Amino acid sequence: MQETIIILDFGSQYTQLIARRVRDLNVYCEIHPYNGFQGHHLPDSINVKGIILSGGPSSVRDSNAPMLDMKHLRDGIPVLGICYGAQLMAHLSGGEVLPSKIREYGRAQLSAVKNDNELFRGIEPGSQVWMSHGDTISRVPVGFEELASTADVKFAAYRISGKKTYGIQFHPEVYHTTEGMRLLKNFIIDICGCSGNFTPASFVETTVKEICEKVGNERVVLGLSGGVDSSVAALLLHRAIGKNLFCIFVDNGFLRKNEFENVLSSYRGMGLNIKGVDAKQRFYSALRGLSDPEAKRKAIGKTFIEIFDEESHLVKDVKWLGQGTIYPDVIESVSVKGPSATIKSHHNVGGLPERMKLKVVEPLRTLFKDEVRRVGKVLGMSDALLSRHPFPGPGLAIRIISDVTPEKVILLQEVDNIFIEGLKNAGLYDKVWQAAAILLPVSSVGVMGDERTYENVVALRAVSSTDGMTADWSHLPYEFMAKVSNEIINKVKGVNRVVYDISSKPPATIEWE
């Protein structure tokens, strides 16, 4: 069985980051809402090597604070509580958690460390940590041993004597905790005894075997988008079931310039059994007059389902629907307090399996985005496809901040093409996580050839990120931005102003809609 670290989520903004750090150690982990384990023992079917309790925004003193019955965690399994998780364990054992005299947020230094303890092995006093809490543990229960402190936090870390159970009031998963990865490695590799063998190559081997056992000789239909996720999913399925995989690539009319023809050709070059469907006019008709972002997404999703369903019925005896779902999609569909508020409709179109009466196979549902790319490399996917920036399922339709027309799509395709090709030619494309051009519902006054113009404004967006969960705007060179802006205005009729988006995620999102 796969060695697994379970992360119980109490609502922290950093929970996914904890998971990323565990994966960086080549150890498989899963995030579960804390309340998913209320009244349930850890299943024996999972080889759980350790448990991490995340931080969270609540106070253990609140009447409705998230609680966890520790008796339901399997005896003998190492536990690490982070921030709220540490306070919760102390509180449940009879310790005292009180409001901090000053809000403890930001950088701090460990003033005392018991580095003869296995959790802090190799970590010295003076090491920088990141605090983010309004409460503090003022008194630990009997049997709890202090491991580290800072100038303001006496019990910055503790352990329960005689057990492999630890609590820390700082966040080892964030970049600002300089020895955070060392501490996590001490816990996961040394204390939990994980072997660190969850690699891209081992994932491919295991997943191909699982697909063969699950699907057998039955046929699978998969909708390809040209993106990394669906492409890697297709290659995994193809390696497992070969000719029994049938891929469909639908041109919704909102792809980048020449993307349909170029991507279709590259898929065929990989040996995939693929059919291209030109459905531009049906999508344009479905979106006529719509400007609300959710309305556009839903219309595109509905139209895609109809077309994909029609095309799938042309393939005989299909039993399975393949999807490129990845782990952030799975996590974000679950909240510690139930379904989270809708930020935007999911890019993996819902309703397909039910409508088509198909079983679902999602070979990437346990991977983060950067892990998907590493798996694609093991599978031999070309760098040109692997390095492609993420591109939304609705495409340019949600980068036109108004109603969508074929004329607006053509205009934005030209702007986008100049921007993307400019990044590539300047050697900047691979330094950016995602880049986009957005057509704004704004016209501005300009002067061209001594004549007054009143034309469109476009915004350019480029962000740096690891997995898209958080992102910062890319600090592109001024000279490059000036050149691209000048080329767009000179070459794209109907545009007389270019602006650059310098918002980070959060609070903004990467896409505008």
C-alpha positions in Angstrom: 0.0 0.0 0.0 1.1 3.6 -0.7 2.6 5.3 2.3 0.4 8.2 3.1 0.5 11.3 5.3 -3.0 12.5 6.2 -3.5 16.3 6.6 -6.6 17.2 8.5 -7.8 20.7 7.4 -9.2 23.1 9.9 -9.6 25.9 7.3 -6.1 27.3 7.0 -5.2 29.3 4.0 -1.9 27.3 4.0 -3.3 23.8 4.0 -2.6 23.1 0.3 0.9 24.5 0.9 1.5 21.9 3.6 0.6 19.2 1.1 2.9 20.7 -1.5 5.8 20.6 0.9 5.1 17.0 1.8 5.0 16.1 -1.9 8.3 17.8 -2.3 9.8 15.1 0.0 8.4 12.5 -2.5 5.8 11.4 0.0 2.2 10.9 -0.9 -0.3 12.9 1.2 -4.1 13.6 1.2 -6.0 16.5 2.6 -9.3 15.7 4.4 -11.7 18.1 6.2 -11.3 17.6 10.0 -15.0 16.9 10.3 -14.7 14.0 7.8 -13.0 12.1 10.6 -15.5 13.0 13.4 -16.7 9.6 14.7 -14.7 7.6 12.2 -11.5 5.8 12.8 -8.8 6.0 10.1 -9.5 3.2 7.6 -7.2 0.2 7.8 -7.1 0.2 4.0 -4.8 3.3 4.0 -1.2 2.9 5.0 -1.2 6.0 7.2 2.4 6.9 8.4 1.6 10.2 10.0 -1.0 12.9 10.6 -0.7 16.6 10.3 -3.3 18.9 11.9 -3.4 22.2 10.0 -3.8 25.7 11.2 -7.1 27.5 10.9 -8.8 30.9 11.5 -10.8 29.8 14.6 -10.0 30.1 18.3 -10.2 26.9 20.4 -12.1 29.1 22.9 -15.0 29.7 20.6 -18.2 27.9 21.3 -18.4 26.6 17.7 -14.6 26.0 17.3 -13.7 23.0 15.1 -12.9 20.0 17.4 -11.4 16.6 16.8 -11.8 13.5 18.9 -8.2 12.4 19.1 -9.3 8.9 20.1 -10.3 8.3 16.5 -6.8 8.6 15.3 -5.0 5.3 15.2 -2.7 4.6 18.2 1.0 5.0 17.7 0.8 7.1 14.5 2.9 10.3 14.8 1.0 13.5 14.9 2.1 17.1 14.1 -0.2 20.0 15.1 0.5 23.3 13.3 -0.8 26.6 14.9 -4.5 25.9 15.5 -3.7 22.1 15.5 -1.1 22.6 18.2 -3.4 24.8 20.3 -6.3 22.3 19.9 -4.2 19.4 21.2 -3.0 21.4 24.2 -6.6 22.6 24.9 -8.1 19.1 24.7 -5.5 17.8 27.1 -6.2 20.4 29.8 -3.7 23.1 28.8 -4.6 26.8 28.6 -4.9 28.8 25.4 -5.4 32.6 25.8 -5.6 35.6 23.5 -2.1 36.9 22.7 -1.1 40.1 24.5 0.1 41.3 21.0 -1.0 39.8 17.7 1.7 37.4 16.7 2.0 37.7 13.0 5.1 37.6 10.8 8.7 36.8 11.3 10.1 35.6 14.6 13.3 33.9 15.7 13.6 30.8 17.8 15.4 31.9 21.0 15.6 28.4 22.6 15.6 25.1 20.8 16.0 21.5 22.1 17.7 20.2 19.0 18.6 16.9 20.6 14.9 16.2 20.0 14.2 14.4 16.6 11.8 17.1 15.4 14.3 19.9 15.7 17.4 18.0 14.8 19.7 20.3 12.8 17.7 23.5 13.7 19.6 26.0 15.8 18.5 29.0 18.0 18.1 32.1 15.9 16.3 30.3 13.1 13.6 32.4 11.6 10.0 31.2 11.7 6.6 32.6 10.6 3.9 33.2 13.1 0.2 33.8 12.3 -2.1 33.5 15.3 -4.2 35.6 17.7 -4.1 33.1 20.5 -1.2 31.5 22.3 -0.6 28.5 24.5 0.0 30.0 27.9 0.2 26.7 29.8 0.9 23.2 28.5 -0.8 20.2 30.1 1.0 17.8 32.4 3.2 15.4 30.3 3.9 18.0 27.6 7.5 19.0 27.1 8.7 22.4 25.8 10.8 22.1 22.7 11.3 25.6 21.4 10.4 29.2 22.2 10.7 32.7 20.8 10.9 36.1 22.6 7.1 36.4 22.7 6.0 32.7 22.6 7.2 30.5 25.4 5.6 27.3 24.0 6.5 27.7 20.3 6.8 23.9 20.1 6.2 21.0 22.4 5.9 17.2 22.4 3.8 14.8 24.5 6.2 12.7 26.5 6.4 9.1 25.5 4.5 9.7 22.3 5.4 10.8 18.8 3.0 13.7 19.1 4.2 17.3 18.5 2.8 20.8 18.3 4.3 24.0 16.8 2.7 27.4 16.9 4.6 28.6 13.8 4.1 27.6 10.1 6.9 25.4 8.7 5.3 25.2 5.3 5.8 28.9 4.3 8.9 30.2 2.7 9.6 32.6 5.6 10.3 29.8 8.0 13.9 29.2 6.9 14.3 25.7 8.3 10.7 24.7 7.7 11.5 22.0 5.2 14.1 20.5 7.5 11.5 20.3 10.3 9.0 18.7 8.0 11.6 16.2 6.7 12.5 15.4 10.3 8.9 14.6 11.0 7.9 12.8 7.8 11.0 10.9 6.9 12.7 10.3 10.3 9.7 10.2 12.8 7.0 8.8 10.5 9.5 6.5 8.7 8.4 7.4 5.2 10.7 6.1 2.4 10.1 9.0 0.0 9.5 6.8 -3.0 6.5 8.7 -4.4 8.2 9.8 -7.7 6.8 10.6 -11.2 8.1 7.3 -12.5 6.6 5.3 -9.7 3.3 7.2 -10.2 3.2 6.3 -13.9 3.9 2.6 -13.2 1.3 2.3 -10.5 -1.4 4.4 -12.3 -1.0 2.5 -15.6 -1.5 -0.8 -13.7 -4.5 0.6 -11.9 -6.1 1.8 -15.1 -5.6 -1.6 -16.7 -7.2 -3.3 -13.7 -10.1 -0.8 -13.6 -10.9 -0.3 -17.2 -9.8 -3.7 -18.7 -10.6 -3.9 -22.4 -13.5 -1.4 -22.3 -13.4 1.8 -24.3 -12.8 5.3 -22.9 -13.7 8.6 -24.4 -11.7 11.7 -23.4 -12.2 15.4 -24.3 -8.8 17.0 -25.0 -8.4 20.7 -24.6 -4.8 21.3 -25.6 -3.8 21.9 -22.0 -1.3 20.0 -19.9 -3.8 18.2 -17.7 -5.9 16.6 -20.3 -2.9 15.8 -22.5 -1.0 14.0 -19.7 -4.2 12.1 -18.8 -4.6 11.0 -22.4 -1.0 9.7 -22.5 -1.4 7.8 -19.3 -4.7 6.2 -20.6 -3.1 5.6 -24.0 -0.2 3.7 -22.4 -2.6 1.6 -20.4 -5.3 0.8 -23.0 -3.9 1.9 -26.3 -6.5 1.9 -29.2 -9.4 1.7 -26.8 -8.9 5.4 -26.0 -10.9 7.8 -28.2 -10.0 11.5 -27.9 -12.2 14.4 -29.0 -10.9 17.9 -29.5 -13.6 20.5 -29.8 -12.9 23.9 -31.3 -15.2 26.2 -29.4 -14.1 29.2 -31.3 -12.3 30.7 -28.3 -8.9 29.1 -28.7 -5.8 31.0 -29.4 -4.7 31.9 -32.9 -4.1 28.8 -35.0 -4.3 26.6 -31.8 -6.8 24.1 -33.1 -4.7 23.1 -36.1 -1.4 23.2 -34.3 -2.5 21.2 -31.2 -4.5 18.6 -33.3 -1.3 18.0 -35.3 0.8 17.5 -32.2 -1.7 15.1 -30.7 -1.6 12.9 -33.8 2.2 13.0 -33.7 2.0 11.4 -30.2 0.0 8.5 -31.7 -3.3 9.4 -30.0 -6.5 8.4 -31.7 -8.1 11.8 -32.0 -11.0 13.5 -33.8 -11.2 17.3 -34.2 -14.6 19.0 -34.2 -15.1 22.5 -35.6 -18.1 23.8 -33.5 -17.3 27.5 -33.5 -20.6 28.7 -34.8 -22.7 26.7 -32.3 -20.7 28.3 -29.4 -21.0 31.8 -30.9 -24.8 31.3 -31.2 -25.0 30.0 -27.6 -23.2 33.0 -26.2 -25.0 35.7 -28.3 -25.9 38.6 -26.0 -24.4 37.1 -22.8 -22.0 39.2 -20.8 -22.3 37.8 -17.2 -19.2 35.6 -16.6 -21.2 32.7 -15.0 -23.8 32.8 -17.7 -21.0 32.6 -20.3 -19.4 29.7 -18.6 -22.6 27.8 -18.2 -23.6 28.3 -21.8 -20.2 27.1 -23.0 -20.4 24.1 -20.6 -23.9 23.2 -21.8 -22.9 23.5 -25.5 -19.8 21.4 -24.9 -21.8 18.7 -23.2 -24.2 18.6 -26.2 -21.5 18.4 -28.8 -19.3 15.9 -26.8 -22.3 13.7 -26.2 -23.2 13.7 -29.9 -19.6 12.9 -30.9 -19.2 10.2 -28.2 -22.3 8.4 -29.4 -20.5 7.9 -32.8 -18.0 5.7 -30.9 -19.5 2.3 -30.2 -19.5 0.6 -26.8 -18.0 3.4 -24.8 -18.1 2.6 -21.1 -15.8 5.2 -19.5 -15.3 9.0 -19.5 -11.7 10.1 -19.0 -11.1 13.5 -17.4 -8.0 15.6 -16.5 -9.1 16.4 -13.0 -6.1 17.3 -10.7 -5.9 17.5 -6.9 -6.6 21.2 -6.4 -9.9 20.6 -8.3 -10.7 17.8 -5.8 -9.7 19.8 -2.7 -11.6 22.9 -3.7 -14.8 20.9 -4.1 -14.7 20.2 -0.4 -14.8 22.6 2.5 -14.3 22.1 6.2 -17.8 23.7 6.5 -19.4 22.1 3.5 -19.3 23.2 -0.1 -17.3 26.4 -0.6 -18.8 29.5 -2.2 -18.7 29.5 -5.9 -15.7 31.5 -7.2 -16.3 30.3 -10.8 -17.8 27.2 -12.4 -15.4 24.2 -12.5 -13.5 23.8 -15.7 -14.1 20.0 -15.8 -17.6 20.2 -17.2 -20.1 18.7 -14.7 -23.1 16.6 -15.9 -21.2 14.6 -18.5 -21.0 11.3 -16.7 -24.7 11.4 -15.7 -26.0 12.4 -19.1 -23.9 9.9 -20.9 -24.3 7.1 -18.3 -20.5 6.6 -18.2 -18.2 5.6 -15.4 -15.4 8.1 -14.8 -11.6 7.5 -14.8 -9.4 10.4 -13.6 -5.8 9.3 -13.6 -4.4 12.6 -12.3 -6.8 13.4 -9.5 -4.1 13.0 -6.8 -1.5 15.3 -8.4 -0.7 19.0 -8.2 -0.1 20.9 -11.4 3.7 20.8 -11.3 3.6 17.1 -10.5 1.4 16.6 -13.7 4.2 18.2 -15.7 6.8 15.9 -14.2 4.7 12.9 -15.1 4.2 14.2 -18.6 8.0 14.4 -19.0 8.4 10.8 -17.8 5.8 9.9 -20.5 7.8 11.5 -23.2 5.6 14.5 -23.8 7.2 17.3 -25.8 8.5 20.4 -24.0 6.4 22.5 -26.2 3.2 21.0 -24.8 4.5 20.6 -21.3 5.6 24.2 -20.9 2.3 25.6 -22.2 0.8 28.1 -19.8 -2.6 27.1 -18.2 -5.5 28.1 -20.4 -9.1 28.3 -19.2 -11.6 25.8 -20.6 -13.9 28.7 -21.8 -10.9 30.2 -23.4 -10.9 33.8 -24.7 -14.7 34.0 -24.0 -13.9 34.8 -20.4 -11.1 37.2 -21.4 -13.6 39.3 -23.3 -15.2 41.3 -20.5 -18.6 41.8 -22.2 -20.7 40.0 -24.7 -18.7 37.8 -27.1 -18.7 38.2 -30.9 -16.6 36.6 -33.6 -15.1 40.0 -34.3 -14.0 40.5 -30.7 -12.5 37.0 -30.6 -10.4 37.7 -33.7 -9.2 41.0 -32.3 -8.2 39.4 -29.0 -6.5 36.4 -30.8 -4.3 38.9 -32.5 -3.4 40.8 -29.3 -2.8 37.5 -27.4 -0.6 36.2 -30.2 1.6 39.3 -30.2 2.0 39.1 -26.4 2.6 35.3 -26.2 5.0 35.2 -29.1 6.8 38.3 -27.7 7.4 36.5 -24.4 8.8 33.5 -26.3 11.1 35.6 -28.5 12.3 37.5 -25.5 13.1 34.3 -23.5 10.5 35.2 -20.9 7.7 32.7 -21.6 9.2 29.9 -19.3 9.7 32.5 -16.5 6.0 33.2 -16.4 3.4 30.8 -15.0 0.5 32.2 -17.0 0.1 35.1 -19.4 -3.1 36.5 -20.9 -4.6 39.4 -22.9 -8.0 40.7 -21.8 -10.3 42.8 -23.9 -12.0 45.4 -21.7 -15.5 46.9 -22.1 -13.9 50.3 -22.3 -13.0 52.6 -25.2 -10.5 55.4 -24.9 -9.5 58.5 -26.8 -6.3 58.3 -28.8 -4.5 60.0 -31.6 -3.3 58.2 -34.7 -1.9 60.1 -37.8 -3.2 63.4 -36.5 -6.7 61.9 -36.2 -8.7 61.4 -33.0 -9.6 57.8 -32.3 -12.0 56.2 -29.9 -11.0 52.5 -29.7 -10.6 49.5 -27.4 -8.4 49.1 -24.4 -6.7 45.8 -23.7 -5.1 44.6 -20.5 -2.1 42.3 -20.3 -1.6 39.9 -17.4 1.4 37.8 -16.5 1.9 36.0 -13.2 4.5 33.9 -11.4 3.3 30.9 -9.4 4.1 27.3 -8.5 0.7 25.7 -8.8 -1.8 28.5 -9.4 -3.1 28.5 -5.8 -1.4 31.8 -5.2 0.3 34.1 -7.7 2.2 37.3 -7.9 2.3 39.6 -10.9 5.4 39.2 -13.1 7.9 42.1 -13.1 8.5 42.1 -16.9 11.1 44.4 -18.2 9.9 47.9 -19.1 11.6 47.7 -22.5 9.7 44.5 -23.3 6.4 45.9 -22.2 7.0 49.1 -24.3 7.8 47.0 -27.4 4.8 44.7 -27.0 2.4 47.6 -26.4 3.7 49.5 -29.4 3.4 46.4 -31.6 -0.2 45.7 -30.5 -1.4 49.3 -31.1 0.4 49.4 -34.5 -0.8 46.0 -35.8 -4.2 45.4 -34.3 -6.8 47.6 -35.7 -9.3 48.7 -33.1 -6.9 48.9 -30.2 -5.4 52.2 -29.1 -4.4 51.6 -25.5 -2.6 48.8 -23.5 -2.5 48.5 -19.7 -0.7 46.0 -17.5 -2.4 44.2 -14.5 -0.3 44.3 -11.3 -2.7 42.5 -9.0 -1.7 39.4 -7.0 -3.7 36.3 -6.1 -5.2 36.7 -3.5 -7.0 39.1 -3.4 -7.4 39.1 -7.2 -7.7 35.9 -9.3 -5.5 35.1 -12.2 -8.3 35.4 -14.7 -10.6 38.4 -14.8 -13.8 36.4 -15.1 
